Amino acid sequence: MKHAILGAAFAVATATAAFAENYVIMAPAAPGGGWDATARTLQEVMVAEGISGNVQVQNVPGAGGTVGLAQFAASTSGDATQLIVGGYVMVGAILTNASPVSLADVTPIARLTGEAVAIAVPTASELQTINDLVEMMKADPGAVSWAGGSAGGVDHITVGLLAKAAGIDPTKINYVAFSGGGEALAAILGNQVTAGISGVGEFLPQVEAGSMRILAVSTDTRWPGTDAPTLMESGYDVNVQNWRMIAAAPGLSDEQKAAVLADIDTLAKSAGWKSALETKNWADTYLAGADFEAQLAKEIEATTAILKDIGLVQ
């Protein structure tokens, strides 16, 4: 009987291991930013929830994710174990960099999270409010330097929209793009720039430690974890929420795509993922399959219009 039970347990374990994909997730940015955090959170939860036996994260930074996207699209065709993180930033970067590779060259699976964009300064900064920063921009837009994510991404778009809402020529903003959140954070804390802009979650540890102050957030309501005002309540008609997604390799069969989607659906509904969302102050914006593909097409169209409006795309 003992041998029979042990044998059955071994058979179940073997079957489980056989059906659990060992995924590789590309974070198309340097360590320390939102995509890297998303990829590593996916890694932790997929393993902890038994969705995958092993998950590796690969960082390939550059050009708002388009360097990694091009590498991913060219090297993973038909391989259902390969995933890539992306989102609003990548949509803008594809347009501003005139990338020959787009999200049409991979297999979009699901939108996972949403997050407010925060505008922050070091605690020692003389800028106490978002209005102080805007007044400085009005006096000399080029003298106000901004550290944020890649050119054309959600950070850059938000600064451009703020400038436009304040009556400032958005083409004159002095935006310094960084490929990773860690690099941008170092520039902000090192007083190399006037202000920083990024996802709220990337600034909260420094805010809690007392080294940074959030002047405003980009969403239409205040964001959990911070009492900073919204841009709208401060008098600027700007409402932006960053979102992040997961995509699979190109060239998958219907069966392969369905299997990946099933794993991501299990992840999105798991207790571990919901706990991670709460810990990181990410909104649950899960949207999968055909519904997400339709929404993505709308996001690309809307982002194209915004980038043209603020002078980043002709």
Number of C-alpha atoms within 10 A of each C-alpha: 6 7 8 9 10 11 12 12 12 12 12 12 11 11 11 15 16 11 11 15 19 19 22 18 25 28 27 30 29 21 20 16 23 25 26 25 17 23 25 20 16 23 20 18 22 25 17 14 15 14 23 20 17 17 21 14 17 18 16 20 21 17 24 28 29 28 17 23 28 18 14 23 21 14 12 18 17 15 16 22 16 23 25 27 27 29 24 21 25 25 24 28 21 24 22 21 15 12 14 10 17 17 21 11 17 23 21 26 27 25 26 24 22 21 25 27 26 28 28 29 27 22 16 13 13 10 19 15 17 22 17 12 18 19 12 16 21 16 11 13 19 15 15 18 18 27 28 29 29 26 24 27 27 28 29 27 21 23 22 27 24 21 23 18 17 18 12 19 17 21 16 16 20 18 24 17 20 23 23 23 27 15 18 25 22 13 20 22 19 10 14 13 21 21 24 26 29 27 27 27 21 20 23 19 12 17 18 12 8 12 14 21 24 26 22 27 31 29 20 17 14 17 22 13 13 18 12 19 20 25 26 18 13 13 12 19 16 22 18 18 18 22 22 22 24 24 22 28 24 23 17 18 12 8 10 16 20 14 14 21 20 15 15 21 18 16 21 25 11 14 13 17 21 16 12 16 18 12 11 17 21 24 19 17 16 18 18 22 16 12 12 17 18 11 14 20 12 12 16 17 12 11 20 18 13 17 21 13 16 20 13 20 16 11
